[in-house]
């Protein structure tokens, strides 16, 4: 893989988000990209993406940013209703 990007999300809900999106790693979104997801400490979610070209890197990042964002929004919505 030619391109690499890594992002760290620091949040108190990192572990919950990690567990929520982890099953998505089993789905092969693209053969031109590879996704890594890890938890550092209890509050840091690390997303790493390797890709063959800029288009597949952009696509993979958009997908995973959105998955993480949705998981965070669901957590916020459910905590507000309690």
mmCIF file of the N, C-alpha and C atoms, coordinates in Angstrom:
data_MODEL
# 
_entry.id   MODEL 
# 
loop_
_atom_site.group_PDB 
_atom_site.id 
_atom_site.type_symbol 
_atom_site.label_atom_id 
_atom_site.label_alt_id 
_atom_site.label_comp_id 
_atom_site.label_asym_id 
_atom_site.label_entity_id 
_atom_site.label_seq_id 
_atom_site.pdbx_PDB_ins_code 
_atom_site.Cartn_x 
_atom_site.Cartn_y 
_atom_site.Cartn_z 
_atom_site.occupancy 
_atom_site.B_iso_or_equiv 
_atom_site.pdbx_formal_charge 
_atom_site.auth_seq_id 
_atom_site.auth_comp_id 
_atom_site.auth_asym_id 
_atom_site.auth_atom_id 
_atom_site.pdbx_PDB_model_num 
ATOM 1   N N  . UNK A 1 1  ? 0.838   -1.168 0.000  1.00 0.00 ? 1  UNK A N  1 
ATOM 2   C CA . UNK A 1 1  ? 0.000   0.000  0.000  1.00 0.00 ? 1  UNK A CA 1 
ATOM 3   C C  . UNK A 1 1  ? 0.893   1.246  0.000  1.00 0.00 ? 1  UNK A C  1 
ATOM 4   N N  . UNK A 1 2  ? 0.525   2.200  -0.808 1.00 0.00 ? 2  UNK A N  1 
ATOM 5   C CA . UNK A 1 2  ? 1.363   3.371  -1.021 1.00 0.00 ? 2  UNK A CA 1 
ATOM 6   C C  . UNK A 1 2  ? 1.110   4.511  -0.045 1.00 0.00 ? 2  UNK A C  1 
ATOM 7   N N  . UNK A 1 3  ? -0.137  4.706  0.349  1.00 0.00 ? 3  UNK A N  1 
ATOM 8   C CA . UNK A 1 3  ? -0.506  5.842  1.190  1.00 0.00 ? 3  UNK A CA 1 
ATOM 9   C C  . UNK A 1 3  ? -0.906  5.368  2.580  1.00 0.00 ? 3  UNK A C  1 
ATOM 10  N N  . UNK A 1 4  ? -0.672  6.232  3.570  1.00 0.00 ? 4  UNK A N  1 
ATOM 11  C CA . UNK A 1 4  ? -0.990  5.882  4.946  1.00 0.00 ? 4  UNK A CA 1 
ATOM 12  C C  . UNK A 1 4  ? -1.479  7.122  5.682  1.00 0.00 ? 4  UNK A C  1 
ATOM 13  N N  . UNK A 1 5  ? -2.526  6.956  6.462  1.00 0.00 ? 5  UNK A N  1 
ATOM 14  C CA . UNK A 1 5  ? -3.032  8.033  7.313  1.00 0.00 ? 5  UNK A CA 1 
ATOM 15  C C  . UNK A 1 5  ? -3.407  7.440  8.665  1.00 0.00 ? 5  UNK A C  1 
ATOM 16  N N  . UNK A 1 6  ? -3.152  8.208  9.719  1.00 0.00 ? 6  UNK A N  1 
ATOM 17  C CA . UNK A 1 6  ? -3.501  7.750  11.060 1.00 0.00 ? 6  UNK A CA 1 
ATOM 18  C C  . UNK A 1 6  ? -4.106  8.908  11.837 1.00 0.00 ? 6  UNK A C  1 
ATOM 19  N N  . UNK A 1 7  ? -5.196  8.623  12.522 1.00 0.00 ? 7  UNK A N  1 
ATOM 20  C CA . UNK A 1 7  ? -5.896  9.630  13.307 1.00 0.00 ? 7  UNK A CA 1 
ATOM 21  C C  . UNK A 1 7  ? -6.165  9.080  14.692 1.00 0.00 ? 7  UNK A C  1 
ATOM 22  N N  . UNK A 1 8  ? -5.995  9.933  15.692 1.00 0.00 ? 8  UNK A N  1 
ATOM 23  C CA . UNK A 1 8  ? -6.282  9.567  17.068 1.00 0.00 ? 8  UNK A CA 1 
ATOM 24  C C  . UNK A 1 8  ? -7.441  10.420 17.566 1.00 0.00 ? 8  UNK A C  1 
ATOM 25  N N  . UNK A 1 9  ? -8.450  9.749  18.085 1.00 0.00 ? 9  UNK A N  1 
ATOM 26  C CA . UNK A 1 9  ? -9.620  10.428 18.629 1.00 0.00 ? 9  UNK A CA 1 
ATOM 27  C C  . UNK A 1 9  ? -9.575  10.273 20.142 1.00 0.00 ? 9  UNK A C  1 
ATOM 28  N N  . UNK A 1 10 ? -9.466  11.393 20.842 1.00 0.00 ? 10 UNK A N  1 
ATOM 29  C CA . UNK A 1 10 ? -9.437  11.356 22.295 1.00 0.00 ? 10 UNK A CA 1 
ATOM 30  C C  . UNK A 1 10 ? -10.814 11.713 22.829 1.00 0.00 ? 10 UNK A C  1 
ATOM 31  N N  . UNK A 1 11 ? -11.421 10.770 23.516 1.00 0.00 ? 11 UNK A N  1 
ATOM 32  C CA . UNK A 1 11 ? -12.753 10.983 24.078 1.00 0.00 ? 11 UNK A CA 1 
ATOM 33  C C  . UNK A 1 11 ? -12.982 9.997  25.217 1.00 0.00 ? 11 UNK A C  1 
ATOM 34  N N  . UNK A 1 12 ? -13.812 10.390 26.142 1.00 0.00 ? 12 UNK A N  1 
ATOM 35  C CA . UNK A 1 12 ? -14.137 9.504  27.259 1.00 0.00 ? 12 UNK A CA 1 
ATOM 36  C C  . UNK A 1 12 ? -14.885 8.259  26.799 1.00 0.00 ? 12 UNK A C  1 
ATOM 37  N N  . UNK A 1 13 ? -15.479 8.330  25.624 1.00 0.00 ? 13 UNK A N  1 
ATOM 38  C CA . UNK A 1 13 ? -16.272 7.203  25.112 1.00 0.00 ? 13 UNK A CA 1 
ATOM 39  C C  . UNK A 1 13 ? -15.502 6.359  24.098 1.00 0.00 ? 13 UNK A C  1 
ATOM 40  N N  . UNK A 1 14 ? -14.196 6.493  24.058 1.00 0.00 ? 14 UNK A N  1 
ATOM 41  C CA . UNK A 1 14 ? -13.382 5.792  23.054 1.00 0.00 ? 14 UNK A CA 1 
ATOM 42  C C  . UNK A 1 14 ? -13.606 4.281  23.078 1.00 0.00 ? 14 UNK A C  1 
ATOM 43  N N  . UNK A 1 15 ? -13.627 3.695  24.261 1.00 0.00 ? 15 UNK A N  1 
ATOM 44  C CA . UNK A 1 15 ? -13.780 2.236  24.345 1.00 0.00 ? 15 UNK A CA 1 
ATOM 45  C C  . UNK A 1 15 ? -15.151 1.781  23.835 1.00 0.00 ? 15 UNK A C  1 
ATOM 46  N N  . UNK A 1 16 ? -16.182 2.522  24.147 1.00 0.00 ? 16 UNK A N  1 
ATOM 47  C CA . UNK A 1 16 ? -17.529 2.175  23.689 1.00 0.00 ? 16 UNK A CA 1 
ATOM 48  C C  . UNK A 1 16 ? -17.635 2.323  22.178 1.00 0.00 ? 16 UNK A C  1 
ATOM 49  N N  . UNK A 1 17 ? -17.076 3.393  21.643 1.00 0.00 ? 17 UNK A N  1 
ATOM 50  C CA . UNK A 1 17 ? -17.073 3.593  20.191 1.00 0.00 ? 17 UNK A CA 1 
ATOM 51  C C  . UNK A 1 17 ? -16.288 2.473  19.519 1.00 0.00 ? 17 UNK A C  1 
ATOM 52  N N  . UNK A 1 18 ? -15.143 2.133  20.079 1.00 0.00 ? 18 UNK A N  1 
ATOM 53  C CA . UNK A 1 18 ? -14.313 1.048  19.541 1.00 0.00 ? 18 UNK A CA 1 
ATOM 54  C C  . UNK A 1 18 ? -15.126 -0.240 19.432 1.00 0.00 ? 18 UNK A C  1 
ATOM 55  N N  . UNK A 1 19 ? -15.809 -0.600 20.513 1.00 0.00 ? 19 UNK A N  1 
ATOM 56  C CA . UNK A 1 19 ? -16.606 -1.830 20.506 1.00 0.00 ? 19 UNK A CA 1 
ATOM 57  C C  . UNK A 1 19 ? -17.776 -1.743 19.522 1.00 0.00 ? 19 UNK A C  1 
ATOM 58  N N  . UNK A 1 20 ? -18.300 -0.542 19.332 1.00 0.00 ? 20 UNK A N  1 
ATOM 59  C CA . UNK A 1 20 ? -19.446 -0.367 18.430 1.00 0.00 ? 20 UNK A CA 1 
ATOM 60  C C  . UNK A 1 20 ? -19.061 -0.517 16.959 1.00 0.00 ? 20 UNK A C  1 
ATOM 61  N N  . UNK A 1 21 ? -17.887 -0.029 16.582 1.00 0.00 ? 21 UNK A N  1 
ATOM 62  C CA . UNK A 1 21 ? -17.503 -0.067 15.162 1.00 0.00 ? 21 UNK A CA 1 
ATOM 63  C C  . UNK A 1 21 ? -16.590 -1.243 14.820 1.00 0.00 ? 21 UNK A C  1 
ATOM 64  N N  . UNK A 1 22 ? -16.086 -1.931 15.817 1.00 0.00 ? 22 UNK A N  1 
ATOM 65  C CA . UNK A 1 22 ? -15.172 -3.055 15.580 1.00 0.00 ? 22 UNK A CA 1 
ATOM 66  C C  . UNK A 1 22 ? -15.739 -4.116 14.632 1.00 0.00 ? 22 UNK A C  1 
ATOM 67  N N  . UNK A 1 23 ? -17.013 -4.490 14.727 1.00 0.00 ? 23 UNK A N  1 
ATOM 68  C CA . UNK A 1 23 ? -17.541 -5.494 13.788 1.00 0.00 ? 23 UNK A CA 1 
ATOM 69  C C  . UNK A 1 23 ? -17.436 -5.072 12.320 1.00 0.00 ? 23 UNK A C  1 
ATOM 70  N N  . UNK A 1 24 ? -17.373 -3.781 12.065 1.00 0.00 ? 24 UNK A N  1 
ATOM 71  C CA . UNK A 1 24 ? -17.263 -3.293 10.683 1.00 0.00 ? 24 UNK A CA 1 
ATOM 72  C C  . UNK A 1 24 ? -15.929 -3.683 10.047 1.00 0.00 ? 24 UNK A C  1 
ATOM 73  N N  . UNK A 1 25 ? -14.934 -3.985 10.856 1.00 0.00 ? 25 UNK A N  1 
ATOM 74  C CA . UNK A 1 25 ? -13.637 -4.406 10.306 1.00 0.00 ? 25 UNK A CA 1 
ATOM 75  C C  . UNK A 1 25 ? -13.755 -5.718 9.545  1.00 0.00 ? 25 UNK A C  1 
ATOM 76  N N  . UNK A 1 26 ? -14.760 -6.513 9.878  1.00 0.00 ? 26 UNK A N  1 
ATOM 77  C CA . UNK A 1 26 ? -14.959 -7.789 9.191  1.00 0.00 ? 26 UNK A CA 1 
ATOM 78  C C  . UNK A 1 26 ? -15.448 -7.611 7.765  1.00 0.00 ? 26 UNK A C  1 
ATOM 79  N N  . UNK A 1 27 ? -16.084 -6.462 7.495  1.00 0.00 ? 27 UNK A N  1 
ATOM 80  C CA . UNK A 1 27 ? -16.555 -6.171 6.138  1.00 0.00 ? 27 UNK A CA 1 
ATOM 81  C C  . UNK A 1 27 ? -15.401 -5.613 5.323  1.00 0.00 ? 27 UNK A C  1 
ATOM 82  N N  . UNK A 1 28 ? -15.188 -6.177 4.161  1.00 0.00 ? 28 UNK A N  1 
ATOM 83  C CA . UNK A 1 28 ? -14.116 -5.697 3.292  1.00 0.00 ? 28 UNK A CA 1 
ATOM 84  C C  . UNK A 1 28 ? -14.681 -4.605 2.388  1.00 0.00 ? 28 UNK A C  1 
ATOM 85  N N  . UNK A 1 29 ? -14.477 -3.350 2.782  1.00 0.00 ? 29 UNK A N  1 
ATOM 86  C CA . UNK A 1 29 ? -15.028 -2.233 2.020  1.00 0.00 ? 29 UNK A CA 1 
ATOM 87  C C  . UNK A 1 29 ? -14.371 -2.105 0.657  1.00 0.00 ? 29 UNK A C  1 
ATOM 88  N N  . UNK A 1 30 ? -13.077 -2.352 0.610  1.00 0.00 ? 30 UNK A N  1 
ATOM 89  C CA . UNK A 1 30 ? -12.347 -2.171 -0.644 1.00 0.00 ? 30 UNK A CA 1 
ATOM 90  C C  . UNK A 1 30 ? -11.100 -3.040 -0.627 1.00 0.00 ? 30 UNK A C  1 
ATOM 91  N N  . UNK A 1 31 ? -10.754 -3.535 -1.773 1.00 0.00 ? 31 UNK A N  1 
ATOM 92  C CA . UNK A 1 31 ? -9.513  -4.305 -1.873 1.00 0.00 ? 31 UNK A CA 1 
ATOM 93  C C  . UNK A 1 31 ? -8.310  -3.380 -2.023 1.00 0.00 ? 31 UNK A C  1 
ATOM 94  N N  . UNK A 1 32 ? -8.572  -2.090 -2.205 1.00 0.00 ? 32 UNK A N  1 
ATOM 95  C CA . UNK A 1 32 ? -7.486  -1.126 -2.389 1.00 0.00 ? 32 UNK A CA 1 
ATOM 96  C C  . UNK A 1 32 ? -7.116  -0.395 -1.110 1.00 0.00 ? 32 UNK A C  1 
ATOM 97  N N  . UNK A 1 33 ? -7.741  -0.773 0.006  1.00 0.00 ? 33 UNK A N  1 
ATOM 98  C CA . UNK A 1 33 ? -7.402  -0.132 1.274  1.00 0.00 ? 33 UNK A CA 1 
ATOM 99  C C  . UNK A 1 33 ? -7.464  -1.145 2.411  1.00 0.00 ? 33 UNK A C  1 
ATOM 100 N N  . UNK A 1 34 ? -6.724  -0.844 3.464  1.00 0.00 ? 34 UNK A N  1 
ATOM 101 C CA . UNK A 1 34 ? -6.707  -1.681 4.663  1.00 0.00 ? 34 UNK A CA 1 
ATOM 102 C C  . UNK A 1 34 ? -6.910  -0.777 5.876  1.00 0.00 ? 34 UNK A C  1 
ATOM 103 N N  . UNK A 1 35 ? -7.738  -1.237 6.800  1.00 0.00 ? 35 UNK A N  1 
ATOM 104 C CA . UNK A 1 35 ? -8.103  -0.441 7.960  1.00 0.00 ? 35 UNK A CA 1 
ATOM 105 C C  . UNK A 1 35 ? -7.541  -1.078 9.220  1.00 0.00 ? 35 UNK A C  1 
ATOM 106 N N  . UNK A 1 36 ? -7.019  -0.242 10.102 1.00 0.00 ? 36 UNK A N  1 
ATOM 107 C CA . UNK A 1 36 ? -6.597  -0.675 11.424 1.00 0.00 ? 36 UNK A CA 1 
ATOM 108 C C  . UNK A 1 36 ? -7.322  0.155  12.465 1.00 0.00 ? 36 UNK A C  1 
ATOM 109 N N  . UNK A 1 37 ? -7.761  -0.477 13.518 1.00 0.00 ? 37 UNK A N  1 
ATOM 110 C CA . UNK A 1 37 ? -8.469  0.222  14.580 1.00 0.00 ? 37 UNK A CA 1 
ATOM 111 C C  . UNK A 1 37 ? -7.954  -0.319 15.899 1.00 0.00 ? 37 UNK A C  1 
ATOM 112 N N  . UNK A 1 38 ? -7.539  0.584  16.777 1.00 0.00 ? 38 UNK A N  1 
ATOM 113 C CA . UNK A 1 38 ? -7.023  0.132  18.065 1.00 0.00 ? 38 UNK A CA 1 
ATOM 114 C C  . UNK A 1 38 ? -7.423  1.112  19.157 1.00 0.00 ? 38 UNK A C  1 
ATOM 115 N N  . UNK A 1 39 ? -7.290  0.640  20.368 1.00 0.00 ? 39 UNK A N  1 
ATOM 116 C CA . UNK A 1 39 ? -7.626  1.432  21.540 1.00 0.00 ? 39 UNK A CA 1 
ATOM 117 C C  . UNK A 1 39 ? -6.351  1.628  22.341 1.00 0.00 ? 39 UNK A C  1 
ATOM 118 N N  . UNK A 1 40 ? -5.990  2.880  22.568 1.00 0.00 ? 40 UNK A N  1 
ATOM 119 C CA . UNK A 1 40 ? -4.836  3.201  23.405 1.00 0.00 ? 40 UNK A CA 1 
ATOM 120 C C  . UNK A 1 40 ? -5.370  3.790  24.695 1.00 0.00 ? 40 UNK A C  1 
ATOM 121 N N  . UNK A 1 41 ? -4.957  3.226  25.788 1.00 0.00 ? 41 UNK A N  1 
ATOM 122 C CA . UNK A 1 41 ? -5.517  3.615  27.079 1.00 0.00 ? 41 UNK A CA 1 
ATOM 123 C C  . UNK A 1 41 ? -7.028  3.395  27.021 1.00 0.00 ? 41 UNK A C  1 
ATOM 124 N N  . UNK A 1 42 ? -7.761  4.115  27.817 1.00 0.00 ? 42 UNK A N  1 
ATOM 125 C CA . UNK A 1 42 ? -9.218  3.946  27.781 1.00 0.00 ? 42 UNK A CA 1 
ATOM 126 C C  . UNK A 1 42 ? -9.884  5.073  27.015 1.00 0.00 ? 42 UNK A C  1 
ATOM 127 N N  . UNK A 1 43 ? -9.090  6.084  26.633 1.00 0.00 ? 43 UNK A N  1 
ATOM 128 C CA . UNK A 1 43 ? -9.718  7.254  26.032 1.00 0.00 ? 43 UNK A CA 1 
ATOM 129 C C  . UNK A 1 43 ? -9.162  7.653  24.665 1.00 0.00 ? 43 UNK A C  1 
ATOM 130 N N  . UNK A 1 44 ? -8.427  6.772  24.009 1.00 0.00 ? 44 UNK A N  1 
ATOM 131 C CA . UNK A 1 44 ? -7.870  7.095  22.692 1.00 0.00 ? 44 UNK A CA 1 
ATOM 132 C C  . UNK A 1 44 ? -8.187  5.989  21.690 1.00 0.00 ? 44 UNK A C  1 
ATOM 133 N N  . UNK A 1 45 ? -8.911  6.370  20.658 1.00 0.00 ? 45 UNK A N  1 
ATOM 134 C CA . UNK A 1 45 ? -9.232  5.471  19.561 1.00 0.00 ? 45 UNK A CA 1 
ATOM 135 C C  . UNK A 1 45 ? -8.326  5.837  18.394 1.00 0.00 ? 45 UNK A C  1 
ATOM 136 N N  . UNK A 1 46 ? -7.601  4.862  17.869 1.00 0.00 ? 46 UNK A N  1 
ATOM 137 C CA . UNK A 1 46 ? -6.655  5.123  16.785 1.00 0.00 ? 46 UNK A CA 1 
ATOM 138 C C  . UNK A 1 46 ? -7.141  4.425  15.518 1.00 0.00 ? 46 UNK A C  1 
ATOM 139 N N  . UNK A 1 47 ? -7.326  5.222  14.476 1.00 0.00 ? 47 UNK A N  1 
ATOM 140 C CA . UNK A 1 47 ? -7.741  4.730  13.167 1.00 0.00 ? 47 UNK A CA 1 
ATOM 141 C C  . UNK A 1 47 ? -6.565  4.876  12.215 1.00 0.00 ? 47 UNK A C  1 
ATOM 142 N N  . UNK A 1 48 ? -6.171  3.777  11.575 1.00 0.00 ? 48 UNK A N  1 
ATOM 143 C CA . UNK A 1 48 ? -5.107  3.843  10.572 1.00 0.00 ? 48 UNK A CA 1 
ATOM 144 C C  . UNK A 1 48 ? -5.632  3.262  9.266  1.00 0.00 ? 48 UNK A C  1 
ATOM 145 N N  . UNK A 1 49 ? -5.281  3.943  8.186  1.00 0.00 ? 49 UNK A N  1 
ATOM 146 C CA . UNK A 1 49 ? -5.754  3.541  6.866  1.00 0.00 ? 49 UNK A CA 1 
ATOM 147 C C  . UNK A 1 49 ? -4.570  3.490  5.914  1.00 0.00 ? 49 UNK A C  1 
ATOM 148 N N  . UNK A 1 50 ? -4.423  2.356  5.244  1.00 0.00 ? 50 UNK A N  1 
ATOM 149 C CA . UNK A 1 50 ? -3.434  2.207  4.176  1.00 0.00 ? 50 UNK A CA 1 
ATOM 150 C C  . UNK A 1 50 ? -4.210  2.071  2.877  1.00 0.00 ? 50 UNK A C  1 
ATOM 151 N N  . UNK A 1 51 ? -3.719  2.726  1.820  1.00 0.00 ? 51 UNK A N  1 
ATOM 152 C CA . UNK A 1 51 ? -4.456  2.687  0.559  1.00 0.00 ? 51 UNK A CA 1 
ATOM 153 C C  . UNK A 1 51 ? -3.505  2.707  -0.627 1.00 0.00 ? 51 UNK A C  1 
ATOM 154 N N  . UNK A 1 52 ? -4.012  2.204  -1.735 1.00 0.00 ? 52 UNK A N  1 
ATOM 155 C CA . UNK A 1 52 ? -3.238  2.145  -2.975 1.00 0.00 ? 52 UNK A CA 1 
ATOM 156 C C  . UNK A 1 52 ? -3.177  3.484  -3.701 1.00 0.00 ? 52 UNK A C  1 
ATOM 157 N N  . UNK A 1 53 ? -4.215  4.311  -3.529 1.00 0.00 ? 53 UNK A N  1 
ATOM 158 C CA . UNK A 1 53 ? -4.292  5.563  -4.283 1.00 0.00 ? 53 UNK A CA 1 
ATOM 159 C C  . UNK A 1 53 ? -5.105  6.583  -3.486 1.00 0.00 ? 53 UNK A C  1 
ATOM 160 N N  . UNK A 1 54 ? -5.034  7.855  -3.867 1.00 0.00 ? 54 UNK A N  1 
ATOM 161 C CA . UNK A 1 54 ? -5.756  8.898  -3.124 1.00 0.00 ? 54 UNK A CA 1 
ATOM 162 C C  . UNK A 1 54 ? -7.273  8.696  -3.085 1.00 0.00 ? 54 UNK A C  1 
ATOM 163 N N  . UNK A 1 55 ? -7.844  8.187  -4.151 1.00 0.00 ? 55 UNK A N  1 
ATOM 164 C CA . UNK A 1 55 ? -9.298  7.978  -4.188 1.00 0.00 ? 55 UNK A CA 1 
ATOM 165 C C  . UNK A 1 55 ? -9.721  6.949  -3.145 1.00 0.00 ? 55 UNK A C  1 
ATOM 166 N N  . UNK A 1 56 ? -9.015  5.842  -3.055 1.00 0.00 ? 56 UNK A N  1 
ATOM 167 C CA . UNK A 1 56 ? -9.381  4.816  -2.074 1.00 0.00 ? 56 UNK A CA 1 
ATOM 168 C C  . UNK A 1 56 ? -9.083  5.286  -0.648 1.00 0.00 ? 56 UNK A C  1 
ATOM 169 N N  . UNK A 1 57 ? -8.044  6.095  -0.461 1.00 0.00 ? 57 UNK A N  1 
ATOM 170 C CA . UNK A 1 57 ? -7.752  6.654  0.863  1.00 0.00 ? 57 UNK A CA 1 
ATOM 171 C C  . UNK A 1 57 ? -8.889  7.575  1.298  1.00 0.00 ? 57 UNK A C  1 
ATOM 172 N N  . UNK A 1 58 ? -9.303  8.462  0.422  1.00 0.00 ? 58 UNK A N  1 
ATOM 173 C CA . UNK A 1 58 ? -10.398 9.380  0.727  1.00 0.00 ? 58 UNK A CA 1 
ATOM 174 C C  . UNK A 1 58 ? -11.677 8.614  1.050  1.00 0.00 ? 58 UNK A C  1 
ATOM 175 N N  . UNK A 1 59 ? -11.982 7.627  0.243  1.00 0.00 ? 59 UNK A N  1 
ATOM 176 C CA . UNK A 1 59 ? -13.194 6.840  0.438  1.00 0.00 ? 59 UNK A CA 1 
ATOM 177 C C  . UNK A 1 59 ? -13.180 6.110  1.784  1.00 0.00 ? 59 UNK A C  1 
ATOM 178 N N  . UNK A 1 60 ? -12.073 5.478  2.096  1.00 0.00 ? 60 UNK A N  1 
ATOM 179 C CA . UNK A 1 60 ? -11.965 4.745  3.362  1.00 0.00 ? 60 UNK A CA 1 
ATOM 180 C C  . UNK A 1 60 ? -12.058 5.695  4.554  1.00 0.00 ? 60 UNK A C  1 
ATOM 181 N N  . UNK A 1 61 ? -11.378 6.832  4.466  1.00 0.00 ? 61 UNK A N  1 
ATOM 182 C CA . UNK A 1 61 ? -11.435 7.799  5.565  1.00 0.00 ? 61 UNK A CA 1 
ATOM 183 C C  . UNK A 1 61 ? -12.854 8.327  5.753  1.00 0.00 ? 61 UNK A C  1 
ATOM 184 N N  . UNK A 1 62 ? -13.519 8.671  4.666  1.00 0.00 ? 62 UNK A N  1 
ATOM 185 C CA . UNK A 1 62 ? -14.902 9.148  4.773  1.00 0.00 ? 62 UNK A CA 1 
ATOM 186 C C  . UNK A 1 62 ? -15.788 8.107  5.442  1.00 0.00 ? 62 UNK A C  1 
ATOM 187 N N  . UNK A 1 63 ? -15.647 6.857  5.051  1.00 0.00 ? 63 UNK A N  1 
ATOM 188 C CA . UNK A 1 63 ? -16.458 5.779  5.626  1.00 0.00 ? 63 UNK A CA 1 
ATOM 189 C C  . UNK A 1 63 ? -16.215 5.655  7.123  1.00 0.00 ? 63 UNK A C  1 
ATOM 190 N N  . UNK A 1 64 ? -14.960 5.596  7.525  1.00 0.00 ? 64 UNK A N  1 
ATOM 191 C CA . UNK A 1 64 ? -14.642 5.365  8.931  1.00 0.00 ? 64 UNK A CA 1 
ATOM 192 C C  . UNK A 1 64 ? -14.877 6.591  9.794  1.00 0.00 ? 64 UNK A C  1 
ATOM 193 N N  . UNK A 1 65 ? -14.640 7.785  9.261  1.00 0.00 ? 65 UNK A N  1 
ATOM 194 C CA . UNK A 1 65 ? -14.986 8.989  10.018 1.00 0.00 ? 65 UNK A CA 1 
ATOM 195 C C  . UNK A 1 65 ? -16.486 9.012  10.297 1.00 0.00 ? 65 UNK A C  1 
ATOM 196 N N  . UNK A 1 66 ? -17.265 8.643  9.298  1.00 0.00 ? 66 UNK A N  1 
ATOM 197 C CA . UNK A 1 66 ? -18.719 8.646  9.451  1.00 0.00 ? 66 UNK A CA 1 
ATOM 198 C C  . UNK A 1 66 ? -19.166 7.577  10.456 1.00 0.00 ? 66 UNK A C  1 
ATOM 199 N N  . UNK A 1 67 ? -18.594 6.386  10.396 1.00 0.00 ? 67 UNK A N  1 
ATOM 200 C CA . UNK A 1 67 ? -18.945 5.336  11.358 1.00 0.00 ? 67 UNK A CA 1 
ATOM 201 C C  . UNK A 1 67 ? -18.653 5.779  12.791 1.00 0.00 ? 67 UNK A C  1 
ATOM 202 N N  . UNK A 1 68 ? -17.499 6.390  12.989 1.00 0.00 ? 68 UNK A N  1 
ATOM 203 C CA . UNK A 1 68 ? -17.115 6.862  14.327 1.00 0.00 ? 68 UNK A CA 1 
ATOM 204 C C  . UNK A 1 68 ? -18.041 7.993  14.769 1.00 0.00 ? 68 UNK A C  1 
ATOM 205 N N  . UNK A 1 69 ? -18.340 8.902  13.867 1.00 0.00 ? 69 UNK A N  1 
ATOM 206 C CA . UNK A 1 69 ? -19.232 10.019 14.178 1.00 0.00 ? 69 UNK A CA 1 
ATOM 207 C C  . UNK A 1 69 ? -20.627 9.521  14.563 1.00 0.00 ? 69 UNK A C  1 
ATOM 208 N N  . UNK A 1 70 ? -21.153 8.584  13.808 1.00 0.00 ? 70 UNK A N  1 
ATOM 209 C CA . UNK A 1 70 ? -22.486 8.044  14.108 1.00 0.00 ? 70 UNK A CA 1 
ATOM 210 C C  . UNK A 1 70 ? -22.492 7.350  15.469 1.00 0.00 ? 70 UNK A C  1 
ATOM 211 N N  . UNK A 1 71 ? -21.460 6.582  15.763 1.00 0.00 ? 71 UNK A N  1 
ATOM 212 C CA . UNK A 1 71 ? -21.380 5.912  17.066 1.00 0.00 ? 71 UNK A CA 1 
ATOM 213 C C  . UNK A 1 71 ? -21.378 6.941  18.193 1.00 0.00 ? 71 UNK A C  1 
ATOM 214 N N  . UNK A 1 72 ? -20.635 8.021  18.024 1.00 0.00 ? 72 UNK A N  1 
ATOM 215 C CA . UNK A 1 72 ? -20.593 9.082  19.031 1.00 0.00 ? 72 UNK A CA 1 
ATOM 216 C C  . UNK A 1 72 ? -21.963 9.746  19.178 1.00 0.00 ? 72 UNK A C  1 
ATOM 217 N N  . UNK A 1 73 ? -22.618 10.019 18.060 1.00 0.00 ? 73 UNK A N  1 
ATOM 218 C CA . UNK A 1 73 ? -23.939 10.657 18.102 1.00 0.00 ? 73 UNK A CA 1 
ATOM 219 C C  . UNK A 1 73 ? -24.975 9.764  18.780 1.00 0.00 ? 73 UNK A C  1 
ATOM 220 N N  . UNK A 1 74 ? -24.907 8.471  18.529 1.00 0.00 ? 74 UNK A N  1 
ATOM 221 C CA . UNK A 1 74 ? -25.828 7.537  19.181 1.00 0.00 ? 74 UNK A CA 1 
ATOM 222 C C  . UNK A 1 74 ? -25.587 7.527  20.686 1.00 0.00 ? 74 UNK A C  1 
ATOM 223 N N  . UNK A 1 75 ? -24.335 7.521  21.096 1.00 0.00 ? 75 UNK A N  1 
ATOM 224 C CA . UNK A 1 75 ? -24.019 7.561  22.531 1.00 0.00 ? 75 UNK A CA 1 
ATOM 225 C C  . UNK A 1 75 ? -24.559 8.832  23.176 1.00 0.00 ? 75 UNK A C  1 
ATOM 226 N N  . UNK A 1 76 ? -24.378 9.955  22.499 1.00 0.00 ? 76 UNK A N  1 
ATOM 227 C CA . UNK A 1 76 ? -24.874 11.223 23.037 1.00 0.00 ? 76 UNK A CA 1 
ATOM 228 C C  . UNK A 1 76 ? -26.396 11.219 23.123 1.00 0.00 ? 76 UNK A C  1 
ATOM 229 N N  . UNK A 1 77 ? -27.056 10.722 22.094 1.00 0.00 ? 77 UNK A N  1 
ATOM 230 C CA . UNK A 1 77 ? -28.521 10.696 22.078 1.00 0.00 ? 77 UNK A CA 1 
ATOM 231 C C  . UNK A 1 77 ? -29.072 9.786  23.166 1.00 0.00 ? 77 UNK A C  1 
ATOM 232 N N  . UNK A 1 78 ? -28.444 8.644  23.365 1.00 0.00 ? 78 UNK A N  1 
ATOM 233 C CA . UNK A 1 78 ? -28.951 7.709  24.373 1.00 0.00 ? 78 UNK A CA 1 
ATOM 234 C C  . UNK A 1 78 ? -28.642 8.183  25.785 1.00 0.00 ? 78 UNK A C  1 
ATOM 235 N N  . UNK A 1 79 ? -27.553 8.902  25.982 1.00 0.00 ? 79 UNK A N  1 
ATOM 236 C CA . UNK A 1 79 ? -27.249 9.402  27.323 1.00 0.00 ? 79 UNK A CA 1 
ATOM 237 C C  . UNK A 1 79 ? -28.158 10.575 27.680 1.00 0.00 ? 79 UNK A C  1 
ATOM 238 N N  . UNK A 1 80 ? -28.648 11.309 26.685 1.00 0.00 ? 80 UNK A N  1 
ATOM 239 C CA . UNK A 1 80 ? -29.561 12.428 26.933 1.00 0.00 ? 80 UNK A CA 1 
ATOM 240 C C  . UNK A 1 80 ? -30.942 11.941 27.339 1.00 0.00 ? 80 UNK A C  1 
ATOM 241 N N  . UNK A 1 81 ? -31.307 10.752 26.903 1.00 0.00 ? 81 UNK A N  1 
ATOM 242 C CA . UNK A 1 81 ? -32.650 10.244 27.190 1.00 0.00 ? 81 UNK A CA 1 
ATOM 243 C C  . UNK A 1 81 ? -32.737 9.537  28.537 1.00 0.00 ? 81 UNK A C  1 
ATOM 244 N N  . UNK A 1 82 ? -31.632 9.358  29.204 1.00 0.00 ? 82 UNK A N  1 
ATOM 245 C CA . UNK A 1 82 ? -31.643 8.665  30.505 1.00 0.00 ? 82 UNK A CA 1 
ATOM 246 C C  . UNK A 1 82 ? -32.005 9.609  31.624 1.00 0.00 ? 82 UNK A C  1 
# 
